[in-house]
Amino acid sequence: MTFAGQAARLGVVAALVLLGCSRHEPTNELAPVSAQSASEVMAEPAEPGAGEARDRSLRAQSLPREQVLRLALISSQPAEAVARYGRLIDWLAERAGYEAGDLVVHDSADHVIGKLCDGGADLLLESVYPVVVAMLGCHALPVAVAAKGNSYRYSSTVVVRPDSDVQELEDLGGRDILFEDDRSTSGYLVPRSMLEQVGLAVEPSDQSSRAGAVRYRFGREEMNLVGWVVHGLATAAAISDQDLANFAGAELRIIARSEPLPRQTVALSPALGAGARERISAALLAATAGASDALRTADTAGFVELNDDDRAFLERMRAMVPRVEKGP
């Protein structure tokens, strides 16, 4: 991420000084983000690419719904998302036999997943957690792994200080851990699953009642996760291996690492017919070789088919999510 990348260039020590002065204190609740729909993006001509986005939206609105391929995205910066993925949806739409492409962008995951489920959007490009919620909510169909940058897969890690007496996950019983946020795949869903798989109860720090439970809070940003562990304010933190690489100078020790996880996943709406699903899936796979400019703008190397390990992982997460969202 941008701020973490800057911190890595300046040096981890300087970054942690900044942490102590200005970063958010971990919390059990996420801070709200301002709502901005895709239609509001159209009303901001000063944004780069706003004219192109407006033209795309107007063309899509002039056509019958079945002639428009709509990509759903969850983003708190809709204008940036529209600029990034516009060329890609245009390419996919043409390749899949549609007259036009369009984007459905909103900062509410529930809103975007609802659009996918009711047929207002045709495909969702997101991390595993929202995709699994869509699978549970309306039997959305995962069809491909999407790269983020050049990476198709990554891992979740659990880290502690080098001098910590914690050697493995089991040692975290009765201690505390920082997760990233409650919709993070590598920073919450997967590491929580790893803790539960070794027999540990996992409970919010402000509600913990069982002896031996791992108490958790949300750090929100990678710098908080790293800084609180380095300074001894938290026993452990869960962070992806790719985000951890931005803090190469931090004194941390990995005690657990997950299996490789899909970096992003594409899921199709259950409202699509079999023929449309086949055309869209084929277009996604063809994009890796045939849509280099659009992929570069979207900051993705392309798409690959789900393998057996990916499908098994998604099924495990499908069983995990209802328990996580229900709470202790």
C-alpha positions in Angstrom: 0.0 0.0 0.0 1.1 3.5 -0.7 1.7 4.7 2.9 3.4 1.4 3.8 5.6 1.6 0.7 6.7 5.1 1.6 7.5 4.0 5.2 9.6 1.2 3.8 11.6 3.6 1.7 12.2 6.0 4.6 13.1 3.2 7.0 11.1 1.2 9.4 12.4 3.1 12.5 11.2 6.4 11.1 7.9 4.8 10.2 7.4 3.5 13.8 8.1 7.0 15.2 5.3 8.2 12.9 3.2 5.4 14.2 3.5 6.6 17.8 2.6 10.1 16.9 -0.2 9.8 14.4 -1.6 6.4 13.6 -5.0 5.1 14.8 -5.1 3.1 18.0 -6.4 -0.5 17.4 -10.1 -0.9 17.9 -12.8 -3.6 17.8 -14.7 -1.5 15.2 -13.9 -0.1 11.8 -14.0 3.6 11.2 -16.8 4.5 8.8 -15.9 5.7 5.3 -17.8 8.2 3.3 -20.3 6.8 0.9 -19.9 7.6 -2.8 -21.7 5.8 -5.5 -20.6 5.3 -9.1 -23.2 7.8 -10.2 -21.7 10.4 -8.0 -18.4 9.8 -9.7 -20.0 10.8 -13.0 -20.7 14.3 -11.5 -17.0 15.0 -10.9 -15.6 16.2 -14.2 -12.3 17.3 -12.5 -11.4 13.6 -11.8 -9.0 12.1 -14.4 -10.9 9.9 -16.8 -14.3 11.3 -15.6 -15.4 12.1 -19.2 -14.6 8.6 -20.4 -16.4 7.1 -17.5 -19.5 9.3 -18.1 -19.5 8.3 -21.8 -19.3 4.7 -20.8 -22.2 5.0 -18.3 -24.4 6.9 -20.7 -23.8 4.3 -23.5 -24.6 1.5 -21.1 -27.8 3.2 -20.0 -29.0 3.6 -23.5 -28.8 -0.2 -24.2 -30.9 -3.1 -23.0 -29.5 -4.6 -19.8 -28.7 -7.9 -21.5 -26.3 -6.1 -23.9 -24.2 -4.6 -21.1 -21.5 -6.4 -19.1 -21.3 -4.9 -15.7 -18.3 -5.4 -13.4 -18.9 -4.8 -9.6 -16.1 -3.4 -7.4 -15.9 -2.5 -3.7 -14.0 0.7 -3.3 -14.0 3.8 -1.0 -12.4 5.7 -4.0 -14.9 5.1 -6.8 -13.3 7.6 -9.2 -10.0 5.8 -9.0 -11.7 2.4 -9.4 -13.5 3.6 -12.5 -10.4 5.0 -14.0 -8.4 1.8 -13.3 -10.9 -0.8 -14.5 -12.8 1.0 -17.3 -10.5 -0.2 -20.1 -10.6 -3.7 -18.8 -14.4 -4.0 -18.7 -14.6 -2.5 -22.2 -12.2 -5.2 -23.5 -14.0 -8.0 -21.6 -17.4 -6.9 -22.9 -16.3 -6.8 -26.5 -14.6 -10.2 -26.2 -17.6 -11.8 -24.5 -20.0 -10.5 -27.1 -21.6 -7.6 -25.3 -22.3 -4.2 -26.9 -20.8 -2.2 -23.9 -19.2 -2.6 -20.6 -20.0 -0.7 -17.4 -18.9 -0.5 -13.7 -20.8 -0.8 -10.5 -18.7 0.8 -7.8 -19.6 1.5 -4.2 -17.8 1.5 -0.8 -20.5 -0.8 0.8 -19.7 -4.5 0.4 -23.3 -5.3 1.1 -24.5 -2.9 -1.7 -22.1 -4.4 -4.3 -22.8 -8.0 -3.4 -26.5 -7.2 -3.6 -26.1 -5.9 -7.1 -24.3 -9.1 -8.1 -27.0 -11.3 -6.5 -29.9 -9.5 -8.1 -28.4 -9.4 -11.5 -27.6 -5.6 -11.4 -23.9 -6.7 -12.0 -22.5 -9.7 -13.8 -19.2 -10.3 -12.2 -17.4 -9.3 -9.0 -13.6 -8.8 -8.7 -12.6 -8.9 -5.1 -10.6 -10.7 -2.4 -11.8 -14.0 -1.1 -13.9 -12.8 1.9 -16.5 -10.8 -0.1 -16.6 -13.4 -2.8 -17.4 -16.1 -0.2 -20.2 -13.8 1.2 -21.7 -13.7 -2.3 -21.4 -17.5 -2.6 -23.3 -17.9 0.6 -25.8 -15.2 -0.2 -26.9 -16.2 -3.7 -24.7 -19.0 -4.9 -22.4 -16.6 -6.9 -20.0 -18.7 -9.0 -16.2 -18.3 -8.5 -14.5 -18.8 -11.9 -11.0 -17.3 -11.8 -8.1 -16.1 -9.8 -7.1 -12.5 -10.6 -3.5 -11.2 -10.0 -2.9 -8.1 -8.0 0.1 -6.6 -9.7 2.1 -9.7 -10.8 1.0 -11.9 -7.9 -1.7 -14.5 -8.3 -1.3 -15.8 -4.8 -0.1 -14.8 -1.4 -0.1 -16.0 2.2 -1.2 -14.9 5.6 1.4 -14.8 8.4 1.3 -14.5 12.2 4.2 -12.5 13.6 5.7 -11.9 17.1 8.8 -10.1 18.4 12.0 -12.1 18.1 12.4 -12.3 21.9 8.8 -13.5 22.5 8.3 -16.8 24.2 5.5 -17.6 21.7 6.9 -20.3 19.3 3.7 -21.5 17.7 0.1 -20.7 17.4 -0.9 -22.8 20.4 1.2 -20.5 22.6 -1.2 -17.6 21.9 -3.9 -19.0 24.2 -4.7 -16.4 26.8 -2.8 -13.7 24.8 -3.7 -11.0 22.4 -3.4 -10.6 18.6 -4.1 -7.8 16.2 -6.1 -8.5 13.0 -6.3 -6.0 10.2 -10.0 -5.4 9.8 -13.2 -7.5 9.9 -13.4 -7.9 6.1 -9.8 -8.9 5.5 -9.0 -12.3 4.1 -5.3 -12.5 5.0 -5.5 -10.2 8.0 -8.6 -11.7 9.7 -10.5 -14.6 8.1 -7.6 -16.9 7.4 -5.5 -16.3 10.5 -8.6 -16.7 12.7 -9.2 -20.0 11.0 -5.6 -21.0 11.6 -6.0 -20.3 15.3 -9.3 -22.2 15.6 -7.8 -25.2 13.7 -5.3 -25.7 16.5 -8.1 -25.7 19.1 -8.0 -22.0 20.3 -11.1 -19.9 21.0 -10.9 -16.5 19.4 -12.8 -13.6 21.0 -12.9 -9.8 20.8 -10.8 -8.3 23.5 -13.7 -6.3 25.0 -15.9 -9.4 25.3 -13.5 -12.2 26.2 -14.8 -14.5 28.9 -13.3 -17.9 28.3 -9.9 -18.7 29.9 -7.3 -19.5 27.4 -9.1 -17.6 24.5 -7.0 -15.5 22.1 -8.2 -11.9 22.5 -8.2 -9.8 19.3 -8.5 -6.2 18.2 -8.4 -4.6 14.7 -5.4 -2.5 13.9 -6.8 -1.3 10.5 -3.5 -0.5 8.9 -0.3 -2.6 8.4 1.8 0.0 10.1 -0.3 -0.3 13.3 0.0 -4.1 13.2 3.8 -4.0 12.9 4.3 -1.1 15.3 2.3 -2.5 18.1 4.1 -5.8 18.0 7.6 -4.3 17.7 6.9 -2.0 20.7 5.5 -4.8 22.8 1.9 -3.4 22.9 0.5 -6.6 21.3 1.8 -10.1 21.5 1.1 -11.0 17.8 -0.3 -9.7 14.6 -1.7 -11.2 11.4 -0.5 -9.7 8.2 0.0 -10.9 4.6 3.5 -11.9 3.5 3.4 -9.2 0.8 2.5 -6.4 3.2 5.1 -7.7 5.7 7.7 -7.4 3.0 7.2 -3.6 3.2 8.7 -3.7 6.7 11.8 -5.7 6.0 13.8 -3.8 8.7 11.2 -4.5 11.5 12.3 -7.0 14.1 9.6 -9.6 13.8 9.5 -13.4 13.7 7.0 -15.5 11.7 5.4 -18.3 13.8 2.8 -19.4 11.3 2.2 -19.1 7.6 -1.0 -20.1 5.7 -1.2 -22.1 2.4 -1.1 -20.0 -0.8 -4.3 -18.0 -1.1 -5.9 -16.5 -4.2 -4.9 -12.8 -4.4 -8.2 -11.8 -5.9 -11.2 -13.9 -7.1 -13.7 -13.3 -9.9 -17.3 -14.5 -9.2 -20.2 -14.5 -11.6 -23.8 -13.6 -10.9 -26.3 -16.4 -10.5 -28.6 -14.5 -12.8 -26.4 -15.3 -15.8 -27.3 -18.1 -18.2 -24.9 -20.9 -19.0 -23.9 -19.4 -22.3 -23.1 -16.0 -20.8 -21.0 -17.6 -18.0 -19.0 -19.5 -20.6 -18.3 -16.4 -22.7 -17.3 -14.3 -19.7 -15.0 -17.0 -18.3 -13.4 -17.4 -21.7 -12.9 -13.7 -22.0 -11.2 -13.5 -18.6 -8.7 -16.1 -19.5 -8.1 -14.6 -22.9 -7.4 -11.2 -21.3 -4.1 -12.4 -19.8 -2.5 -12.6 -23.3 -4.7 -10.2 -25.3 -5.4 -7.2 -23.1 -2.0 -6.0 -22.0 -2.8 -2.3 -22.0 -6.1 -2.7 -20.1 -4.4 -5.1 -17.6 -1.6 -2.7 -17.0 -4.1 0.1 -16.2 -5.9 -2.2 -13.8 -2.6 -3.2 -12.2 -3.1 -6.9 -12.8 -1.1 -9.5 -14.7 -4.3 -11.3 -15.7 -6.5 -14.2 -14.8 -6.1 -17.9 -14.3 -8.5 -20.7 -13.7 -9.2 -21.8 -10.2 -7.3 -25.0 -9.3 -8.4 -27.7 -6.9 -6.6 -26.2 -4.0 -8.3 -22.8 -4.6 -11.7 -24.6 -4.7 -11.0 -26.5 -1.5 -9.9 -23.3 0.2 -13.1 -21.4 -0.9 -15.2 -24.3 0.5 -13.4 -24.1 3.8 -14.0 -20.4 3.9 -17.6 -20.9 3.0 -18.0 -22.9 6.2 -15.9 -20.4 8.2 -17.7 -17.1 7.3 -21.1 -17.8 8.9 -19.4 -18.5 12.3 -17.2 -15.4 12.1 -20.1 -13.1 11.2 -22.3 -14.6 13.9 -19.7 -13.7 16.5 -18.8 -15.4 19.8 
